Amino acid sequence: MSAYDDFAKEKQEIDDLLLQGYAVTGMLETLDGAKVKFDQGEPGKGSVELLLLTADARKYVTTLVFAGMQKVQ
């Protein structure tokens, strides 16, 4: 699989979670990749942790987080 295909797969997973009402609530960068925690809007509804391996997917999710912060201000 090409690097773009890897990124496209991870981007689709992120977009799917966001469409289901999840929001990014935490990120942890490790040597293996970035662990991104997604929680649903209501407490206790559930959380999902996604391991992002590609640099482009990590940049994409970080951009989404910062864009969300801009909307709040």
Number of C-alpha atoms within 10 A of each C-alpha: 5 7 10 11 10 15 19 15 12 22 18 12 15 21 13 12 17 15 10 9 12 21 20 21 13 12 17 10 12 10 6 10 15 20 17 20 17 21 20 18 12 9 8 8 9 11 16 13 15 17 18 22 17 19 12 17 22 21 11 15 20 15 12 13 15 10 11 13 10 9 7 6 5
